[in-house]
Amino acid sequence: MLKYLKDYRWADMRQMLENNRATQRESTLRMDGKLCVVTGCTSGVGWEIARSLASFGASIVMVNRNKEKSELACNQLREDFGAKCSYLLANFSNLGQVRDAADSLVKAYDRIDLLVNNVGMHSTTLTRTSDGLETVFCVNHLASFTLTWKLLDTMRQSTPSRIIQVNSQGHRFGGLNPSDLNWRTRHYTGLRGYGAAKTAQLLTMWEFADLLKGSGVTINAVHPGAVRTHIGSNNGPLYRWFNDNIVSRTLKDPVIAGQAVHYLATAPELETISGKYFNLTHVETPAPHALDRQVGRMIWEESLRLAGLL
Ligand SMILES: NC(=O)c1ccc[n+]([C@@H]2O[C@H](COP(=O)([O-])OP(=O)(O)OC[C@H]3O[C@@H](n4cnc5c(N)ncnc54)[C@H](OP(=O)(O)O)[C@@H]3O)[C@@H](O)[C@H]2O)c1
């Protein structure tokens, strides 16, 4: 991280610190009749996003990996808000399942007003998917890239429509190397693996934003706050103890993430705003390494190839 700090502008650092203390913007706009696809709604940020959107009248389609948790989550939204809720199952460490989920969505819905790519994970050790991809890169970046790519036509058909990438200040940890996306030749650490995946998501978001310019579809990224969720619970007992007993005391209620995404999804002043990174509801300049468009175009090509989209 320190090696990346030297490239920062002071003004951007100051903005980041101010944003962390800022009062958040809010929207009270209803979303009746709007169809929202949200990934990873069984806990944490995704659950709060689904709750927040449903509380304003939106219909929710979840993309989760666990059937029982999805049933429970949908039932809860029906009970609490009388919301329309359904779900599709896909494990995001299997891009074939993500492509199938996208195909099912395209077949089932003529319009999607909002797509929120939220699924994410953090792993302290290097693991690989059954296709040989580094798992965090696959789950956090390639899967959301695949879903977005495959839903582009439906989103264009549904204008004005919005795409929100749940990103993270963790992109600032860096770690992305275009010639070693799969961590074959470098030492892996959890923070660098997470940073690499979130950086790739941002770099490809600028490309999506260009592709969608003038279409009526916007795409933006959000850091959902440092909030109390289940992230990292797949890691070892020491990590979990530290997280539960030390880190979690400093974290906020994830309800703020749901409120922020509802604002980003509905605020009229954001109708034509695209290709921005928000710290909750405030625009922020991401890390310099996440703004390198030349690297971004390389990651774009590699993502299309690795995700089997060519
Ligand atoms: N928590 C924070 O402070 C924080 C800060 C910045 C960014 N974020 C981002 O917020 C997003 C949500 O994370 P969270 O903190 O809410 O964590 P979380 O509580 O662990 O929720 C993660 C969600 O993603 C799902 N998921 C994980 N791996 C999956 C896979 N392979 N296939 C399908 N679904 C999968 C989980 O499903 P299961 O219930 O089946 O595990 C759950 O629904 C992530 O993108 C994360 O990077 C979080």
The ligand as a Tripos MOL2 file, in Angstrom:
@<TRIPOS>MOLECULE
LIG
   48    52     1     0     0
SMALL
NO_CHARGES

@<TRIPOS>ATOM
      1 N1        -18.0310   -5.1250    4.9000 N.am      1 LIG1
      2 C1        -17.3460   -4.0760    4.5360 C.2       1 LIG1
      3 O1        -16.8800   -3.2660    5.3950 O.2       1 LIG1
      4 C2        -17.0870   -3.8130    3.0910 C.ar      1 LIG1
      5 C3        -16.2740   -2.7110    2.7610 C.ar      1 LIG1
      6 C4        -16.0350   -2.4440    1.4290 C.ar      1 LIG1
      7 C5        -16.6080   -3.2410    0.4520 C.ar      1 LIG1
      8 N2        -17.3750   -4.3160    0.7950 N.ar      1 LIG1
      9 C6        -17.9530   -5.1170   -0.2980 C.3       1 LIG1
     10 O2        -19.3260   -5.3550   -0.0470 O.3       1 LIG1
     11 C7        -19.7210   -6.5290   -0.7540 C.3       1 LIG1
     12 C8        -20.5320   -7.4230    0.1410 C.3       1 LIG1
     13 O3        -19.7000   -7.9050    1.1890 O.3       1 LIG1
     14 P1        -20.1620   -7.9960    2.7150 P.3       1 LIG1
     15 O4        -19.1930   -7.2300    3.5090 O.co2     1 LIG1
     16 O5        -21.5980   -7.7200    2.8140 O.co2     1 LIG1
     17 O6        -19.8450   -9.5410    3.0050 O.3       1 LIG1
     18 P2        -20.7970  -10.7630    3.4220 P.3       1 LIG1
     19 O7        -21.6240  -10.4370    4.5940 O.co2     1 LIG1
     20 O8        -19.8710  -11.9310    3.5210 O.co2     1 LIG1
     21 O9        -21.7570  -10.9350    2.1540 O.3       1 LIG1
     22 C9        -21.2560  -11.4350    0.9450 C.3       1 LIG1
     23 C10       -22.3900  -11.9050    0.0670 C.3       1 LIG1
     24 O10       -21.8100  -12.4430   -1.1260 O.3       1 LIG1
     25 C11       -22.1910  -13.8260   -1.2180 C.3       1 LIG1
     26 N3        -21.1140  -14.6300   -1.7880 N.ar      1 LIG1
     27 C12       -19.8530  -14.7540   -1.3250 C.ar      1 LIG1
     28 N4        -19.1660  -15.6030   -2.1210 N.ar      1 LIG1
     29 C13       -20.0240  -16.0110   -3.0880 C.ar      1 LIG1
     30 C14       -19.9200  -16.8830   -4.1910 C.ar      1 LIG1
     31 N5        -18.7950  -17.5720   -4.4660 N.pl3     1 LIG1
     32 N6        -21.0030  -17.0390   -4.9900 N.ar      1 LIG1
     33 C15       -22.1610  -16.3900   -4.7350 C.ar      1 LIG1
     34 N7        -22.3350  -15.5720   -3.6820 N.ar      1 LIG1
     35 C16       -21.2650  -15.3860   -2.8850 C.ar      1 LIG1
     36 C17       -22.5040  -14.2610    0.1910 C.3       1 LIG1
     37 O11       -23.3360  -15.4270    0.1310 O.3       1 LIG1
     38 P3        -23.3500  -16.5650    1.3020 P.3       1 LIG1
     39 O12       -24.3050  -16.0830    2.3470 O.co2     1 LIG1
     40 O13       -23.8280  -17.7650    0.5850 O.co2     1 LIG1
     41 O14       -21.9480  -16.6720    1.8410 O.co2     1 LIG1
     42 C18       -23.2250  -13.0130    0.7120 C.3       1 LIG1
     43 O15       -24.5200  -12.9670    0.2150 O.3       1 LIG1
     44 C19       -18.4350   -7.1610   -1.2810 C.3       1 LIG1
     45 O16       -18.2660   -6.8620   -2.6420 O.3       1 LIG1
     46 C20       -17.3580   -6.5000   -0.4450 C.3       1 LIG1
     47 O17       -16.1130   -6.4790   -1.1180 O.3       1 LIG1
     48 C21       -17.6300   -4.5980    2.0960 C.ar      1 LIG1
@<TRIPOS>BOND
     1     1     2 1
     2     2     3 2
     3     2     4 1
     4     4     5 ar
     5     4    48 ar
     6     5     6 ar
     7     6     7 ar
     8     7     8 ar
     9     8     9 1
    10     8    48 ar
    11     9    10 1
    12     9    46 1
    13    10    11 1
    14    11    12 1
    15    11    44 1
    16    12    13 1
    17    13    14 1
    18    14    15 2
    19    14    16 1
    20    14    17 1
    21    17    18 1
    22    18    19 2
    23    18    20 1
    24    18    21 1
    25    21    22 1
    26    22    23 1
    27    23    24 1
    28    23    42 1
    29    24    25 1
    30    25    26 1
    31    25    36 1
    32    26    27 ar
    33    26    35 ar
    34    27    28 ar
    35    28    29 ar
    36    29    30 ar
    37    29    35 ar
    38    30    31 1
    39    30    32 ar
    40    32    33 ar
    41    33    34 ar
    42    34    35 ar
    43    36    37 1
    44    36    42 1
    45    37    38 1
    46    38    39 2
    47    38    40 1
    48    38    41 1
    49    42    43 1
    50    44    45 1
    51    44    46 1
    52    46    47 1
@<TRIPOS>SUBSTRUCTURE
     1 LIG1         1 GROUP 0 **** ****
